Amino acid sequence: MVAPDALTGVLSRVSDTWPVPSAAARAFAAAGVPVFPCVPGGKRPLTEHGFHDATTNPDQVRAWWRQHPAANIGVPTGAASGVVVVDVDVHGPVNGFAAFERAHAAGLLDGWQLLVSTPSGGMHAYYPATAGLSQRSWQAARAGIDFRGDGGYIIVPPSTVTSDPGNANYRVRRITTGHAAELDSDRLRDFLDPRPTPNPRPPGQVRDISAERLAAWVAGRTEGERNRGLFWAACRLAENGTPPADTYTALAPAAEHAGLTQREVSTTIRSAYRTTQPGPHTAADGPGEAPRRELQQTAGRVLS
């Protein structure tokens, strides 16, 4: 893993007077931080495989920015760069700063390395990635917070985003003078977007899972959370012994309300049952075939 202060060390030296952004891209690569070009004024990668193409190879970096002199700088988050980022959004009615302050007051966001102001008026808080631990990216859209870890990327200063009012830069806002600490991203997610908890049960009794509560929670998932939320809820019902068809009946309308297609719902629920009930199957069925047929039959009844 890249040293956790490599990226922030370069960012601490970035200023608006740097040639934008080719000199900064070369500086990141020289420090061991992989970079890749994104469209000028935007966030979409210019490389074929997106952040997977990020590199520290100086010849490749120079070639990219010779071809696209105004390209923004993308950096993969997580182990690839040594940092994870809490992305505070202020889009529409959601103000992520309120959730950030609540989580900070709860002691979940101490130890940031630096803060970066984003062109939309939001903020990126950088933390050292935890060595040897996969910290997957996630969204808590209703809280206005995204977590950029493994499987994600960010745009870094001095990149610029073009919008209706004009151009705005990513700017380093504050650099910590204290000790940087690793972030417990799982605890943060549970705090910002708590999942329904099952009712307590006496020893030896089947856990009481409320399908209605799970469905209400699934219905509130937003883009980026829908599949994962449905999968989690379906796993809970599967673990409780709920037949696949009953799980589909309980969760499908909520998942479709959240924006998933019928095909996505069926596929996700089947995956949940394969994960939680990987027992033996007949040769005729194949893995997951029985719950697949049951789900298809239920879907047909719902649509008829």
C-alpha positions as protocol buffer text, in pm:
chain_id: "A"
residue {
  index: 1
  type: MET
  ca { x: 0 y: 0 z: 0 }
}
residue {
  index: 2
  type: VAL
  ca { x: 115 y: 354 z: -72 }
}
residue {
  index: 3
  type: ALA
  ca { x: 238 y: 548 z: 231 }
}
residue {
  index: 4
  type: PRO
  ca { x: -67 y: 723 z: 382 }
}
residue {
  index: 5
  type: ASP
  ca { x: 102 y: 1063 z: 375 }
}
residue {
  index: 6
  type: ALA
  ca { x: 222 y: 1045 z: 11 }
}
residue {
  index: 7
  type: LEU
  ca { x: -92 y: 1192 z: -141 }
}
residue {
  index: 8
  type: THR
  ca { x: -155 y: 1444 z: 134 }
}
residue {
  index: 9
  type: GLY
  ca { x: 209 y: 1548 z: 125 }
}
residue {
  index: 10
  type: VAL
  ca { x: 177 y: 1652 z: -239 }
}
residue {
  index: 11
  type: LEU
  ca { x: -160 y: 1815 z: -179 }
}
residue {
  index: 12
  type: SER
  ca { x: -13 y: 2026 z: 99 }
}
residue {
  index: 13
  type: ARG
  ca { x: 215 y: 2182 z: -163 }
}
residue {
  index: 14
  type: VAL
  ca { x: -47 y: 2231 z: -434 }
}
residue {
  index: 15
  type: SER
  ca { x: -144 y: 2589 z: -504 }
}
residue {
  index: 16
  type: ASP
  ca { x: -345 y: 2776 z: -765 }
}
residue {
  index: 17
  type: THR
  ca { x: -22 y: 2888 z: -928 }
}
residue {
  index: 18
  type: TRP
  ca { x: 65 y: 2532 z: -1038 }
}
residue {
  index: 19
  type: PRO
  ca { x: 25 y: 2469 z: -1410 }
}
residue {
  index: 20
  type: VAL
  ca { x: -316 y: 2307 z: -1420 }
}
residue {
  index: 21
  type: PRO
  ca { x: -297 y: 2023 z: -1381 }
}
residue {
  index: 22
  type: SER
  ca { x: -5 y: 1852 z: -1560 }
}
residue {
  index: 23
  type: ALA
  ca { x: 264 y: 1952 z: -1308 }
}
residue {
  index: 24
  type: ALA
  ca { x: 51 y: 1827 z: -1019 }
}
residue {
  index: 25
  type: ALA
  ca { x: -15 y: 1496 z: -1196 }
}
residue {
  index: 26
  type: ARG
  ca { x: 358 y: 1442 z: -1239 }
}
residue {
  index: 27
  type: ALA
  ca { x: 421 y: 1534 z: -874 }
}
residue {
  index: 28
  type: PHE
  ca { x: 165 y: 1278 z: -752 }
}
residue {
  index: 29
  type: ALA
  ca { x: 316 y: 1006 z: -970 }
}
residue {
  index: 30
  type: ALA
  ca { x: 669 y: 1092 z: -852 }
}
residue {
  index: 31
  type: ALA
  ca { x: 551 y: 1054 z: -491 }
}
residue {
  index: 32
  type: GLY
  ca { x: 416 y: 704 z: -565 }
}
residue {
  index: 33
  type: VAL
  ca { x: 50 y: 802 z: -596 }
}
residue {
  index: 34
  type: PRO
  ca { x: -119 y: 653 z: -905 }
}
residue {
  index: 35
  type: VAL
  ca { x: -315 y: 898 z: -1121 }
}
residue {
  index: 36
  type: PHE
  ca { x: -529 y: 893 z: -1434 }
}
residue {
  index: 37
  type: PRO
  ca { x: -680 y: 1171 z: -1649 }
}
residue {
  index: 38
  type: CYS
  ca { x: -1045 y: 1277 z: -1637 }
}
residue {
  index: 39
  type: VAL
  ca { x: -1233 y: 1499 z: -1880 }
}
residue {
  index: 40
  type: PRO
  ca { x: -1140 y: 1869 z: -1854 }
}
residue {
  index: 41
  type: GLY
  ca { x: -1391 y: 2040 z: -1629 }
}
residue {
  index: 42
  type: GLY
  ca { x: -1550 y: 1710 z: -1526 }
}
residue {
  index: 43
  type: LYS
  ca { x: -1513 y: 1381 z: -1342 }
}
residue {
  index: 44
  type: ARG
  ca { x: -1547 y: 1115 z: -1611 }
}
residue {
  index: 45
  type: PRO
  ca { x: -1227 y: 913 z: -1672 }
}
residue {
  index: 46
  type: LEU
  ca { x: -1058 y: 950 z: -2009 }
}
residue {
  index: 47
  type: THR
  ca { x: -896 y: 606 z: -1986 }
}
residue {
  index: 48
  type: GLU
  ca { x: -1061 y: 288 z: -2111 }
}
residue {
  index: 49
  type: HIS
  ca { x: -1079 y: 119 z: -1771 }
}
residue {
  index: 50
  type: GLY
  ca { x: -1124 y: 424 z: -1554 }
}
residue {
  index: 51
  type: PHE
  ca { x: -938 y: 430 z: -1224 }
}
residue {
  index: 52
  type: HIS
  ca { x: -810 y: 78 z: -1289 }
}
residue {
  index: 53
  type: ASP
  ca { x: -570 y: 237 z: -1540 }
}
residue {
  index: 54
  type: ALA
  ca { x: -416 y: 467 z: -1278 }
}
residue {
  index: 55
  type: THR
  ca { x: -37 y: 454 z: -1277 }
}
residue {
  index: 56
  type: THR
  ca { x: 278 y: 613 z: -1138 }
}
residue {
  index: 57
  type: ASN
  ca { x: 469 y: 551 z: -1463 }
}
residue {
  index: 58
  type: PRO
  ca { x: 611 y: 894 z: -1549 }
}
residue {
  index: 59
  type: ASP
  ca { x: 616 y: 831 z: -1924 }
}
residue {
  index: 60
  type: GLN
  ca { x: 250 y: 731 z: -1928 }
}
residue {
  index: 61
  type: VAL
  ca { x: 152 y: 1026 z: -1710 }
}
residue {
  index: 62
  type: ARG
  ca { x: 337 y: 1270 z: -1936 }
}
residue {
  index: 63
  type: ALA
  ca { x: 179 y: 1112 z: -2245 }
}
residue {
  index: 64
  type: TRP
  ca { x: -173 y: 1142 z: -2102 }
}
residue {
  index: 65
  type: TRP
  ca { x: -136 y: 1508 z: -2018 }
}
residue {
  index: 66
  type: ARG
  ca { x: 35 y: 1589 z: -2348 }
}
residue {
  index: 67
  type: GLN
  ca { x: -272 y: 1447 z: -2519 }
}
residue {
  index: 68
  type: HIS
  ca { x: -514 y: 1615 z: -2276 }
}
residue {
  index: 69
  type: PRO
  ca { x: -336 y: 1922 z: -2129 }
}
residue {
  index: 70
  type: ALA
  ca { x: -643 y: 2042 z: -1938 }
}
residue {
  index: 71
  type: ALA
  ca { x: -744 y: 1698 z: -1803 }
}
residue {
  index: 72
  type: ASN
  ca { x: -846 y: 1680 z: -1440 }
}
residue {
  index: 73
  type: ILE
  ca { x: -655 y: 1449 z: -1206 }
}
residue {
  index: 74
  type: GLY
  ca { x: -821 y: 1133 z: -1081 }
}
residue {
  index: 75
  type: VAL
  ca { x: -676 y: 928 z: -794 }
}
residue {
  index: 76
  type: PRO
  ca { x: -807 y: 585 z: -686 }
}
residue {
  index: 77
  type: THR
  ca { x: -889 y: 569 z: -315 }
}
residue {
  index: 78
  type: GLY
  ca { x: -814 y: 293 z: -67 }
}
residue {
  index: 79
  type: ALA
  ca { x: -500 y: 84 z: -67 }
}
residue {
  index: 80
  type: ALA
  ca { x: -402 y: 209 z: -415 }
}
residue {
  index: 81
  type: SER
  ca { x: -331 y: 561 z: -289 }
}
residue {
  index: 82
  type: GLY
  ca { x: -305 y: 507 z: 86 }
}
residue {
  index: 83
  type: VAL
  ca { x: -603 y: 731 z: 165 }
}
residue {
  index: 84
  type: VAL
  ca { x: -979 y: 702 z: 208 }
}
residue {
  index: 85
  type: VAL
  ca { x: -1208 y: 1002 z: 174 }
}
residue {
  index: 86
  type: VAL
  ca { x: -1534 y: 1111 z: 335 }
}
residue {
  index: 87
  type: ASP
  ca { x: -1719 y: 1307 z: 67 }
}
residue {
  index: 88
  type: VAL
  ca { x: -1962 y: 1564 z: 205 }
}
residue {
  index: 89
  type: ASP
  ca { x: -2231 y: 1661 z: -48 }
}
residue {
  index: 90
  type: VAL
  ca { x: -2464 y: 1960 z: -51 }
}
residue {
  index: 91
  type: HIS
  ca { x: -2673 y: 1873 z: -355 }
}
residue {
  index: 92
  type: GLY
  ca { x: -3040 y: 1968 z: -352 }
}
residue {
  index: 93
  type: PRO
  ca { x: -3212 y: 1962 z: -13 }
}
residue {
  index: 94
  type: VAL
  ca { x: -2946 y: 1741 z: 147 }
}
residue {
  index: 95
  type: ASN
  ca { x: -2670 y: 1912 z: 343 }
}
residue {
  index: 96
  type: GLY
  ca { x: -2403 y: 1659 z: 431 }
}
residue {
  index: 97
  type: PHE
  ca { x: -2229 y: 1898 z: 669 }
}
residue {
  index: 98
  type: ALA
  ca { x: -2502 y: 1840 z: 929 }
}
residue {
  index: 99
  type: ALA
  ca { x: -2440 y: 1464 z: 921 }
}
residue {
  index: 100
  type: PHE
  ca { x: -2063 y: 1520 z: 922 }
}
residue {
  index: 101
  type: GLU
  ca { x: -2092 y: 1733 z: 1235 }
}
residue {
  index: 102
  type: ARG
  ca { x: -2311 y: 1473 z: 1409 }
}
residue {
  index: 103
  type: ALA
  ca { x: -2064 y: 1197 z: 1330 }
}
residue {
  index: 104
  type: HIS
  ca { x: -1773 y: 1414 z: 1436 }
}
residue {
  index: 105
  type: ALA
  ca { x: -1943 y: 1489 z: 1768 }
}
residue {
  index: 106
  type: ALA
  ca { x: -1985 y: 1112 z: 1815 }
}
residue {
  index: 107
  type: GLY
  ca { x: -1609 y: 1067 z: 1778 }
}
residue {
  index: 108
  type: LEU
  ca { x: -1627 y: 887 z: 1441 }
}
residue {
  index: 109
  type: LEU
  ca { x: -1444 y: 1140 z: 1224 }
}
residue {
  index: 110
  type: ASP
  ca { x: -1143 y: 1245 z: 1429 }
}
residue {
  index: 111
  type: GLY
  ca { x: -797 y: 1223 z: 1278 }
}
residue {
  index: 112
  type: TRP
  ca { x: -842 y: 1361 z: 926 }
}
residue {
  index: 113
  type: GLN
  ca { x: -523 y: 1448 z: 739 }
}
residue {
  index: 114
  type: LEU
  ca { x: -657 y: 1738 z: 538 }
}
residue {
  index: 115
  type: LEU
  ca { x: -981 y: 1894 z: 418 }
}
residue {
  index: 116
  type: VAL
  ca { x: -1047 y: 1989 z: 56 }
}
residue {
  index: 117
  type: SER
  ca { x: -1324 y: 2220 z: -60 }
}
residue {
  index: 118
  type: THR
  ca { x: -1507 y: 2084 z: -365 }
}
residue {
  index: 119
  type: PRO
  ca { x: -1651 y: 2295 z: -650 }
}
residue {
  index: 120
  type: SER
  ca { x: -2011 y: 2214 z: -551 }
}
residue {
  index: 121
  type: GLY
  ca { x: -1963 y: 2366 z: -205 }
}
residue {
  index: 122
  type: GLY
  ca { x: -1901 y: 2033 z: -36 }
}
residue {
  index: 123
  type: MET
  ca { x: -1588 y: 1890 z: 121 }
}
residue {
  index: 124
  type: HIS
  ca { x: -1349 y: 1596 z: 105 }
}
residue {
  index: 125
  type: ALA
  ca { x: -1198 y: 1480 z: 434 }
}
residue {
  index: 126
  type: TYR
  ca { x: -887 y: 1264 z: 383 }
}
residue {
  index: 127
  type: TYR
  ca { x: -788 y: 983 z: 622 }
}
residue {
  index: 128
  type: PRO
  ca { x: -509 y: 723 z: 606 }
}
residue {
  index: 129
  type: ALA
  ca { x: -627 y: 390 z: 467 }
}
residue {
  index: 130
  type: THR
  ca { x: -608 y: 98 z: 708 }
}
residue {
  index: 131
  type: ALA
  ca { x: -327 y: -139 z: 606 }
}
residue {
  index: 132
  type: GLY
  ca { x: -439 y: -494 z: 539 }
}
residue {
  index: 133
  type: LEU
  ca { x: -810 y: -408 z: 557 }
}
residue {
  index: 134
  type: SER
  ca { x: -1043 y: -371 z: 260 }
}
residue {
  index: 135
  type: GLN
  ca { x: -1255 y: -59 z: 304 }
}
residue {
  index: 136
  type: ARG
  ca { x: -1514 y: -66 z: 27 }
}
residue {
  index: 137
  type: SER
  ca { x: -1676 y: 250 z: -104 }
}
residue {
  index: 138
  type: TRP
  ca { x: -2037 y: 320 z: -4 }
}
residue {
  index: 139
  type: GLN
  ca { x: -2307 y: 587 z: -6 }
}
residue {
  index: 140
  type: ALA
  ca { x: -2534 y: 722 z: 264 }
}
residue {
  index: 141
  type: ALA
  ca { x: -2727 y: 943 z: 25 }
}
residue {
  index: 142
  type: ARG
  ca { x: -2994 y: 1056 z: 268 }
}
residue {
  index: 143
  type: ALA
  ca { x: -2720 y: 1183 z: 499 }
}
residue {
  index: 144
  type: GLY
  ca { x: -2534 y: 1352 z: 214 }
}
residue {
  index: 145
  type: ILE
  ca { x: -2218 y: 1149 z: 278 }
}
residue {
  index: 146
  type: ASP
  ca { x: -2026 y: 921 z: 41 }
}
residue {
  index: 147
  type: PHE
  ca { x: -1728 y: 712 z: 145 }
}
residue {
  index: 148
  type: ARG
  ca { x: -1452 y: 672 z: -111 }
}
residue {
  index: 149
  type: GLY
  ca { x: -1240 y: 368 z: -36 }
}
residue {
  index: 150
  type: ASP
  ca { x: -1139 y: 61 z: -232 }
}
residue {
  index: 151
  type: GLY
  ca { x: -1328 y: 54 z: -560 }
}
residue {
  index: 152
  type: GLY
  ca { x: -1364 y: 432 z: -579 }
}
residue {
  index: 153
  type: TYR
  ca { x: -1178 y: 742 z: -684 }
}
residue {
  index: 154
  type: ILE
  ca { x: -1170 y: 1116 z: -630 }
}
residue {
  index: 155
  type: ILE
  ca { x: -1076 y: 1427 z: -826 }
}
residue {
  index: 156
  type: VAL
  ca { x: -794 y: 1613 z: -654 }
}
residue {
  index: 157
  type: PRO
  ca { x: -664 y: 1972 z: -652 }
}
residue {
  index: 158
  type: PRO
  ca { x: -590 y: 2172 z: -856 }
}
residue {
  index: 159
  type: SER
  ca { x: -854 y: 2019 z: -1086 }
}
residue {
  index: 160
  type: THR
  ca { x: -1148 y: 2231 z: -1201 }
}
residue {
  index: 161
  type: VAL
  ca { x: -1517 y: 2156 z: -1256 }
}
residue {
  index: 162
  type: THR
  ca { x: -1722 y: 2352 z: -1508 }
}
residue {
  index: 163
  type: SER
  ca { x: -2079 y: 2443 z: -1415 }
}
residue {
  index: 164
  type: ASP
  ca { x: -2338 y: 2704 z: -1507 }
}
residue {
  index: 165
  type: PRO
  ca { x: -2189 y: 2981 z: -1287 }
}
residue {
  index: 166
  type: GLY
  ca { x: -1841 y: 2914 z: -1429 }
}
residue {
  index: 167
  type: ASN
  ca { x: -1531 y: 2721 z: -1327 }
}
residue {
  index: 168
  type: ALA
  ca { x: -1452 y: 2623 z: -970 }
}
residue {
  index: 169
  type: ASN
  ca { x: -1144 y: 2449 z: -831 }
}
residue {
  index: 170
  type: TYR
  ca { x: -1084 y: 2178 z: -576 }
}
residue {
  index: 171
  type: ARG
  ca { x: -889 y: 2365 z: -306 }
}
residue {
  index: 172
  type: VAL
  ca { x: -697 y: 2249 z: 0 }
}
residue {
  index: 173
  type: ARG
  ca { x: -890 y: 2400 z: 289 }
}
residue {
  index: 174
  type: ARG
  ca { x: -707 y: 2283 z: 604 }
}
residue {
  index: 175
  type: ILE
  ca { x: -410 y: 2063 z: 684 }
}
residue {
  index: 176
  type: THR
  ca { x: -401 y: 1886 z: 1018 }
}
residue {
  index: 177
  type: THR
  ca { x: -138 y: 1980 z: 1270 }
}
residue {
  index: 178
  type: GLY
  ca { x: -224 y: 1683 z: 1489 }
}
residue {
  index: 179
  type: HIS
  ca { x: -208 y: 1307 z: 1459 }
}
residue {
  index: 180
  type: ALA
  ca { x: -387 y: 1151 z: 1162 }
}
residue {
  index: 181
  type: ALA
  ca { x: -593 y: 846 z: 1257 }
}
residue {
  index: 182
  type: GLU
  ca { x: -746 y: 561 z: 1060 }
}
residue {
  index: 183
  type: LEU
  ca { x: -1120 y: 575 z: 1001 }
}
residue {
  index: 184
  type: ASP
  ca { x: -1364 y: 300 z: 1101 }
}
residue {
  index: 185
  type: SER
  ca { x: -1577 y: 321 z: 787 }
}
residue {
  index: 186
  type: ASP
  ca { x: -1816 y: 45 z: 898 }
}
residue {
  index: 187
  type: ARG
  ca { x: -1903 y: 222 z: 1222 }
}
residue {
  index: 188
  type: LEU
  ca { x: -1948 y: 548 z: 1033 }
}
residue {
  index: 189
  type: ARG
  ca { x: -2188 y: 388 z: 788 }
}
residue {
  index: 190
  type: ASP
  ca { x: -2391 y: 224 z: 1065 }
}
residue {
  index: 191
  type: PHE
  ca { x: -2415 y: 562 z: 1238 }
}
residue {
  index: 192
  type: LEU
  ca { x: -2521 y: 754 z: 928 }
}
residue {
  index: 193
  type: ASP
  ca { x: -2749 y: 491 z: 778 }
}
residue {
  index: 194
  type: PRO
  ca { x: -2851 y: 239 z: 1046 }
}
residue {
  index: 195
  type: ARG
  ca { x: -3004 y: -83 z: 925 }
}
residue {
  index: 196
  type: PRO
  ca { x: -3319 y: -229 z: 1082 }
}
residue {
  index: 197
  type: THR
  ca { x: -3237 y: -445 z: 1381 }
}
residue {
  index: 198
  type: PRO
  ca { x: -3425 y: -769 z: 1451 }
}
residue {
  index: 199
  type: ASN
  ca { x: -3629 y: -799 z: 1767 }
}
residue {
  index: 200
  type: PRO
  ca { x: -3447 y: -973 z: 2054 }
}
residue {
  index: 201
  type: ARG
  ca { x: -3526 y: -1340 z: 2095 }
}
residue {
  index: 202
  type: PRO
  ca { x: -3500 y: -1587 z: 2385 }
}
residue {
  index: 203
  type: PRO
  ca { x: -3237 y: -1859 z: 2344 }
}
residue {
  index: 204
  type: GLY
  ca { x: -3350 y: -2142 z: 2119 }
}
residue {
  index: 205
  type: GLN
  ca { x: -3627 y: -1946 z: 1948 }
}
residue {
  index: 206
  type: VAL
  ca { x: -3630 y: -1828 z: 1587 }
}
residue {
  index: 207
  type: ARG
  ca { x: -3543 y: -1464 z: 1554 }
}
residue {
  index: 208
  type: ASP
  ca { x: -3840 y: -1239 z: 1485 }
}
residue {
  index: 209
  type: ILE
  ca { x: -3767 y: -1060 z: 1159 }
}
residue {
  index: 210
  type: SER
  ca { x: -4016 y: -795 z: 1052 }
}
residue {
  index: 211
  type: ALA
  ca { x: -4052 y: -813 z: 675 }
}
residue {
  index: 212
  type: GLU
  ca { x: -4254 y: -492 z: 685 }
}
residue {
  index: 213
  type: ARG
  ca { x: -3971 y: -300 z: 855 }
}
residue {
  index: 214
  type: LEU
  ca { x: -3719 y: -439 z: 612 }
}
residue {
  index: 215
  type: ALA
  ca { x: -3940 y: -346 z: 316 }
}
residue {
  index: 216
  type: ALA
  ca { x: -3985 y: 9 z: 444 }
}
residue {
  index: 217
  type: TRP
  ca { x: -3608 y: 40 z: 480 }
}
residue {
  index: 218
  type: VAL
  ca { x: -3546 y: -97 z: 129 }
}
residue {
  index: 219
  type: ALA
  ca { x: -3800 y: 146 z: -18 }
}
residue {
  index: 220
  type: GLY
  ca { x: -3596 y: 435 z: 119 }
}
residue {
  index: 221
  type: ARG
  ca { x: -3272 y: 331 z: -52 }
}
residue {
  index: 222
  type: THR
  ca { x: -3138 y: 569 z: -315 }
}
residue {
  index: 223
  type: GLU
  ca { x: -2920 y: 514 z: -621 }
}
residue {
  index: 224
  type: GLY
  ca { x: -2598 y: 346 z: -518 }
}
residue {
  index: 225
  type: GLU
  ca { x: -2764 y: 186 z: -214 }
}
residue {
  index: 226
  type: ARG
  ca { x: -3055 y: -3 z: -369 }
}
residue {
  index: 227
  type: ASN
  ca { x: -2899 y: -334 z: -472 }
}
residue {
  index: 228
  type: ARG
  ca { x: -2689 y: -363 z: -161 }
}
residue {
  index: 229
  type: GLY
  ca { x: -2983 y: -272 z: 63 }
}
residue {
  index: 230
  type: LEU
  ca { x: -3211 y: -527 z: -103 }
}
residue {
  index: 231
  type: PHE
  ca { x: -2939 y: -793 z: -80 }
}
residue {
  index: 232
  type: TRP
  ca { x: -2889 y: -728 z: 292 }
}
residue {
  index: 233
  type: ALA
  ca { x: -3262 y: -739 z: 366 }
}
residue {
  index: 234
  type: ALA
  ca { x: -3311 y: -1057 z: 161 }
}
residue {
  index: 235
  type: CYS
  ca { x: -3022 y: -1221 z: 346 }
}
residue {
  index: 236
  type: ARG
  ca { x: -3188 y: -1147 z: 679 }
}
residue {
  index: 237
  type: LEU
  ca { x: -3513 y: -1307 z: 568 }
}
residue {
  index: 238
  type: ALA
  ca { x: -3330 y: -1604 z: 414 }
}
residue {
  index: 239
  type: GLU
  ca { x: -3140 y: -1661 z: 739 }
}
residue {
  index: 240
  type: ASN
  ca { x: -3473 y: -1659 z: 920 }
}
residue {
  index: 241
  type: GLY
  ca { x: -3603 y: -1941 z: 702 }
}
residue {
  index: 242
  type: THR
  ca { x: -3840 y: -1731 z: 493 }
}
residue {
  index: 243
  type: PRO
  ca { x: -3920 y: -1903 z: 160 }
}
residue {
  index: 244
  type: PRO
  ca { x: -3780 y: -1720 z: -144 }
}
residue {
  index: 245
  type: ALA
  ca { x: -4127 y: -1653 z: -284 }
}
residue {
  index: 246
  type: ASP
  ca { x: -4237 y: -1489 z: 42 }
}
residue {
  index: 247
  type: THR
  ca { x: -3923 y: -1275 z: 44 }
}
residue {
  index: 248
  type: TYR
  ca { x: -3997 y: -1166 z: -312 }
}
residue {
  index: 249
  type: THR
  ca { x: -4355 y: -1078 z: -220 }
}
residue {
  index: 250
  type: ALA
  ca { x: -4239 y: -876 z: 81 }
}
residue {
  index: 251
  type: LEU
  ca { x: -3945 y: -690 z: -73 }
}
residue {
  index: 252
  type: ALA
  ca { x: -4006 y: -664 z: -447 }
}
residue {
  index: 253
  type: PRO
  ca { x: -4258 y: -377 z: -439 }
}
residue {
  index: 254
  type: ALA
  ca { x: -4030 y: -178 z: -206 }
}
residue {
  index: 255
  type: ALA
  ca { x: -3723 y: -242 z: -420 }
}
residue {
  index: 256
  type: GLU
  ca { x: -3907 y: -145 z: -739 }
}
residue {
  index: 257
  type: HIS
  ca { x: -4029 y: 170 z: -564 }
}
residue {
  index: 258
  type: ALA
  ca { x: -3663 y: 248 z: -490 }
}
residue {
  index: 259
  type: GLY
  ca { x: -3587 y: 218 z: -862 }
}
residue {
  index: 260
  type: LEU
  ca { x: -3479 y: -140 z: -929 }
}
residue {
  index: 261
  type: THR
  ca { x: -3618 y: -339 z: -1219 }
}
residue {
  index: 262
  type: GLN
  ca { x: -3800 y: -668 z: -1169 }
}
residue {
  index: 263
  type: ARG
  ca { x: -3501 y: -851 z: -1317 }
}
residue {
  index: 264
  type: GLU
  ca { x: -3261 y: -678 z: -1076 }
}
residue {
  index: 265
  type: VAL
  ca { x: -3488 y: -764 z: -782 }
}
residue {
  index: 266
  type: SER
  ca { x: -3507 y: -1132 z: -876 }
}
residue {
  index: 267
  type: THR
  ca { x: -3133 y: -1157 z: -938 }
}
residue {
  index: 268
  type: THR
  ca { x: -3045 y: -988 z: -608 }
}
residue {
  index: 269
  type: ILE
  ca { x: -3280 y: -1204 z: -401 }
}
residue {
  index: 270
  type: ARG
  ca { x: -3151 y: -1521 z: -569 }
}
residue {
  index: 271
  type: SER
  ca { x: -2798 y: -1411 z: -487 }
}
residue {
  index: 272
  type: ALA
  ca { x: -2896 y: -1358 z: -123 }
}
residue {
  index: 273
  type: TYR
  ca { x: -3032 y: -1710 z: -98 }
}
residue {
  index: 274
  type: ARG
  ca { x: -2728 y: -1861 z: -268 }
}
residue {
  index: 275
  type: THR
  ca { x: -2508 y: -1676 z: -20 }
}
residue {
  index: 276
  type: THR
  ca { x: -2698 y: -1764 z: 297 }
}
residue {
  index: 277
  type: GLN
  ca { x: -2825 y: -2111 z: 198 }
}
residue {
  index: 278
  type: PRO
  ca { x: -2547 y: -2269 z: -10 }
}
residue {
  index: 279
  type: GLY
  ca { x: -2670 y: -2622 z: 66 }
}
residue {
  index: 280
  type: PRO
  ca { x: -2664 y: -2916 z: -176 }
}
residue {
  index: 281
  type: HIS
  ca { x: -2871 y: -2900 z: -494 }
}
residue {
  index: 282
  type: THR
  ca { x: -2980 y: -3170 z: -732 }
}
residue {
  index: 283
  type: ALA
  ca { x: -2801 y: -3206 z: -1063 }
}
residue {
  index: 284
  type: ALA
  ca { x: -3119 y: -3106 z: -1240 }
}
residue {
  index: 285
  type: ASP
  ca { x: -3156 y: -2789 z: -1039 }
}
residue {
  index: 286
  type: GLY
  ca { x: -2802 y: -2657 z: -1032 }
}
residue {
  index: 287
  type: PRO
  ca { x: -2703 y: -2393 z: -775 }
}
residue {
  index: 288
  type: GLY
  ca { x: -2988 y: -2159 z: -695 }
}
residue {
  index: 289
  type: GLU
  ca { x: -3232 y: -2315 z: -944 }
}
residue {
  index: 290
  type: ALA
  ca { x: -3505 y: -2399 z: -693 }
}
residue {
  index: 291
  type: PRO
  ca { x: -3530 y: -2047 z: -548 }
}
residue {
  index: 292
  type: ARG
  ca { x: -3504 y: -1912 z: -904 }
}
residue {
  index: 293
  type: ARG
  ca { x: -3809 y: -2108 z: -1016 }
}
residue {
  index: 294
  type: GLU
  ca { x: -4002 y: -2011 z: -705 }
}
residue {
  index: 295
  type: LEU
  ca { x: -3919 y: -1643 z: -757 }
}
residue {
  index: 296
  type: GLN
  ca { x: -4015 y: -1658 z: -1125 }
}
residue {
  index: 297
  type: GLN
  ca { x: -4347 y: -1817 z: -1037 }
}
residue {
  index: 298
  type: THR
  ca { x: -4415 y: -1549 z: -777 }
}
residue {
  index: 299
  type: ALA
  ca { x: -4319 y: -1271 z: -1020 }
}
residue {
  index: 300
  type: GLY
  ca { x: -4563 y: -1416 z: -1273 }
}
residue {
  index: 301
  type: ARG
  ca { x: -4844 y: -1411 z: -1019 }
}
residue {
  index: 302
  type: VAL
  ca { x: -4766 y: -1052 z: -920 }
}
residue {
  index: 303
  type: LEU
  ca { x: -4775 y: -934 z: -1280 }
}
residue {
  index: 304
  type: SER
  ca { x: -5084 y: -1132 z: -1382 }
}
